[in-house]
Amino acid sequence: MTSTDLPVRTAPTPQTLPPIRELRVRRAARRGQTNLTLGNSRLTRVLALAALTVMAVVWLLPMAWALLTAFKSEADASSPTHWFWPQGGFTLDGFRTVWERGDLPLWMLNSLFISTAVTVITVLVSAMAGYAFSRTRFAGRRWLFLLTVAAVLVPPQILIVPWFRQMLTLNLLDTYAAVILPQTVAPVMVFILKKHFDSLPHELEEAARIDGAGHWRIFWSVLLPLSRPMLAAVAIFVFIGAWNNFLWPFVSTSDPTLMTLPVGITSVKDAYGIQYAQTMASAVLAALPLVVVFMFFQRHIVKSVATTGLGGQ
Amino acid sequence: MSSPHASPHASPRPGAPSVRRSVPPGLLFALPFLILFAMFLLWPLGQGLWMSLTDTSLSVHDPAFIGVDNFTEALQDTEMWRSLGHTVWFTLISTVPLVGVALGLALLVHTGLPGQWVWRLAFFAPYLLPVGVVSLLWLWLYQPDLGLYNHLLGSLGLDQVGWLSDESVAMWAIALTTLWWTVGFNFLLYLAALQSIPDHLYEASAIDGAGAWRRLWSITLPQLSRITVVITVLQILASLKVFDQVYLLTKGGPNGSTRPVVEYIYDVGFTGYRLGYASAISYVFFTLVLVASATQYAALRRREK
């Protein structure tokens, strides 16, 4: 990739640009920073575009291949000779069969319910704790916050065995509660929100306090509305994490009617046998919700990852 | 929760020193989190440590205290060391491309070439796929006789590859899938960092007549060095925890040649029913994660000085 930039050193910068080209360069500069980072050489820009296109094709190919397979008949999907374009044309049979089995929509609803519950509980509870650590004083506050920060180091994978044991004791295995509750503990989100509240000015809540507002009013009606972008970022991050979580939902559920999407669709992998069109149809349907959401909320999701993904570093 | 009731009582007289009460309002706010934290993190953490000192099993009811027997067994367990080795090896071969490719893609996209929306979608969309979808898709791509990649190799006149069945290839195939699946996350972090580099740095160097290559080396990359350290640290910690895609693509095979330590914990605990021994291995793994974190923290501190 970097070698594509090499010719720039020797390519002279044209002193006078033809008007059309100058315009184009300026437009590109407005879009991003083409001439700031790539210089004015057209060759560099073409090479960069070519490299980007190749990478994008490589990255999109698996998804395109899944889509293509999903719209084939089973015979075409496993045809060793006509492996690319289907001989018998395209069909919706794969999707129909998968949808009519009925478990896929159920797993989607389970995933939606579980991820929403995890998100609501995590964001509310973490925001309240963040407020407590940022804005209030009580005995042991500093110590409890240190403990929370230290807990960021604990990998959830090592808690799988004790969680399982715990749910067995509480008789909660194969319930929504068992899947949801352990996922709601997010020390890193408490840390991020505490730091966020620290960054908000105190003036507004001083005014509210003079008006007689208590902690709950200040938290709920002053600080939370001010924090909407940060709360959205945290919520999106938690939701994607819960939607894609595999290990714990996999260990804590054996009842197919309680499974989440990632667990469910892999549990029937062997049941589909070598029905590749159906398997890909189920994968496409399972992938759809978050990809569609991404298309609509791209900006927010990108921001969420950029702010929350670093874990407050 | 009880916190809403705290509001009418909170500071009855503005400006007055806080009134002594049995439970301070701050604690009430932290309480819901602290309860969940204690129940589902601290307690299980302690419970795991306790279980590692017993012969707790899914099949026998009364666990007996056996001291450090599980740990002495673990230290002599070649399968545990082998799985730890796989985890470390995977971390190495996944972290390097996950940081390098993410940086390359971000640099290319950040140039502001047309089609921003398409590039972001192409590189980030896989990150939004549940691991179940990723594994179904890649099992199909890697399928030996009908999969896309062997078809493509075939049409180039090359030999077929046993992507997931060949011991010398399987881990690389898993790393490749992981790269495709998660590179978008690091890519976005790099993009955000690139956008925060002030324009005037580039403008100044453009006036000085520095070429694009020069600007990349003397402005862009130095400005990205901090975020590169952070991304690498986060990536190493994420890669050490690998389980999902390995389990779903190869179940740790062929012949256990890709089984990471987290899968060994799972196998010992839930297939072998030995929860006590699985807890001991969990703690060995936890130690590895802590050592990795401490090393990285020390390195970061030295850099900042």
Interface residues (C-beta under 8 A of the other chain):
Chain A: M1 T2 D5 L6 V8 R9 A28 A29 R31 G32 Q33 T34 L36 T37 L38 G39 S41 T44 R45 A48 L49 A51 L52 M55 A56 W59 L60 L61 P62 M63 W65 A66 T69 A77 S78 P80 W83 F84 I121 L124 V125 S126 M128 A129 Y131 A132 F133 R135 T136 R137 F138 A139 R141 L144 T148 A151 L153 V154 P155 Q157 I158 L159 I160 V161 P162 W163 F164 R165 Q166 L181 P182 T184 V185 P187 V190 R209 I210 G212 A213 G214 H215 W216 R217 F219 I240 W243 N244 F246 L247 V251 L261 P262 V263 G264 I265 T266 K269 Y276 T279 M280 S282 A283 A286 A287 L290 V291 F294 M295 Q298 V302 V305 A306 G309 L310 G311 Q313
Chain B: S3 P4 A6 S7 P8 H9 A10 S11 P14 G15 P24 P25 G26 L27 L28 F29 A30 P32 F33 L34 L36 F37 M39 F40 L41 L42 W43 P44 L45 Q47 G48 M51 T56 G104 L105 L107 L108 V109 H110 T111 G112 L113 P114 Q116 W117 V118 W119 R120 L121 A122 F123 F124 A125 P126 L128 L129 P130 V131 G132 V133 S135 L136 L137 W138 L139 W140 L141 Q143 D145 L146 L148 H151 W180 F185 L188 L189 L191 A192 D199 Y202 E203 A206 G211 A212 W213 R214 R215 L216 T220 V230 L234 L237 L240 K241 F243 D244 L248 V262 I265 Y266 G269 F270 L275 A278 S279 S282 Y283 F285 F286 V289 L290 S293
